């Protein structure tokens, strides 16, 4: 089975920032929940606390957005493609398992160009569309497009 890796990042360079963002999000949620559980204090002290709670809300929302971005752009998109005569395997990072797709199920393989990068691949079957991570080198994508000639199935 011929395997082609699309991105040039070692896995540790993805997992360490993702773990850091996850820990920051958990810290933000912990601080926010602790602030919301405090008893009401006098009116003058509550005014100062509401600013603190607002900042904690902003911190929690910002870290949640960063966590969502890193998970949707890295962990829910495939990083490598393995091709053999009967199947195509799309390899993901943990926690998503690899997807084995029979070549007869593939309807379209398309390269969507990016502004700063080469872009990303889209592999469409009759039931689902799979997206790859963004990658810089177009050579790998062109190799995949050559190895997966798609016949018109209409």
SVG drawing of the C-alpha trace seen along z (x, -y; Angstrom):
<svg xmlns="http://www.w3.org/2000/svg" viewBox="-26 -50 34 54">
<polyline fill="none" stroke="black" stroke-width="0.4" points="0.0,0.0 1.5,-3.3 1.2,-5.9 1.5,-9.6 1.8,-12.1 0.3,-15.5 1.6,-17.7 5.2,-18.0 4.5,-18.3 5.8,-15.7 2.9,-14.5 4.5,-15.9 4.3,-19.4 0.5,-19.0 -0.2,-17.2 1.8,-19.5 0.0,-22.7 -3.3,-20.9 -2.7,-19.6 -1.6,-23.1 -4.8,-24.7 -6.9,-22.0 -5.3,-22.7 -5.8,-26.5 -9.5,-25.8 -9.9,-23.6 -8.2,-26.2 -10.6,-28.9 -13.7,-26.8 -12.4,-26.0 -11.8,-29.6 -15.2,-30.7 -17.1,-28.0 -15.4,-28.9 -16.2,-32.6 -19.9,-31.8 -20.2,-29.7 -19.1,-32.4 -21.7,-33.8 -23.0,-37.3 -21.1,-39.9 -21.9,-43.5 -22.8,-45.8 -19.4,-47.5 -17.5,-44.3 -19.9,-42.7 -19.2,-45.4 -15.5,-44.6 -16.3,-40.9 -18.5,-41.3 -15.6,-42.7 -13.5,-39.8 -16.3,-37.4 -16.6,-39.1 -12.9,-38.7 -13.2,-35.0 -16.1,-34.6 -14.0,-36.2 -11.0,-33.9 -13.2,-30.8 -14.9,-31.7 -11.5,-32.6 -9.8,-29.4 -12.9,-27.4 -12.7,-28.9 -9.0,-28.1 -9.7,-24.5 -12.5,-24.2 -10.2,-25.6 -7.3,-23.3 -9.5,-20.2 -11.5,-20.9 -8.4,-21.9 -6.0,-19.1 -7.8,-16.2 -11.0,-15.9 -9.1,-16.1 -6.9,-13.4 -3.2,-13.8 -2.1,-10.9 -3.5,-8.9 -2.7,-5.2 -3.6,-3.9 -3.9,-0.3 -5.7,1.1 -9.0,1.7 -9.1,-0.7 -8.0,-4.1 -7.2,-4.6 -7.4,-8.1 -5.2,-8.4 -6.2,-10.7 -4.4,-11.7 -5.8,-10.3 -8.7,-10.0 -10.3,-9.4 -9.6,-6.0 -8.5,-5.6 -11.2,-5.5 -11.1,-2.7 -12.9,-3.6 -13.4,-1.2 -12.2,-2.9 -15.6,-2.2 -17.3,-4.4 -15.2,-7.5 -17.0,-10.0 -14.6,-12.9 -11.1,-13.8 -10.5,-17.6 -7.7,-19.9 -9.0,-23.2 -6.3,-25.7 -5.4,-28.0 -4.1,-31.6 -1.0,-31.0 -0.7,-27.2 -1.2,-24.7 -4.7,-24.0 -6.4,-20.9 -7.8,-17.7 -11.5,-16.8 -12.4,-13.1 -16.1,-12.7 -18.0,-9.5 -21.7,-8.9 -22.4,-9.4 -19.7,-11.7 -17.0,-14.2 -13.6,-13.9 -11.3,-16.9 -7.5,-16.9 -5.4,-19.3 -4.0,-22.3 -0.5,-21.5 2.2,-23.5 3.7,-21.1 1.5,-20.5 3.7,-17.6 2.0,-15.1 -1.5,-16.2 -0.7,-16.0 0.6,-12.4 -2.7,-11.5 -4.7,-13.1 -2.7,-11.1 -3.1,-7.8 -6.9,-8.2 -8.4,-8.8 -12.1,-9.2 -14.4,-7.9 -17.7,-9.6 -20.4,-7.4 -23.5,-9.0"/>
</svg>
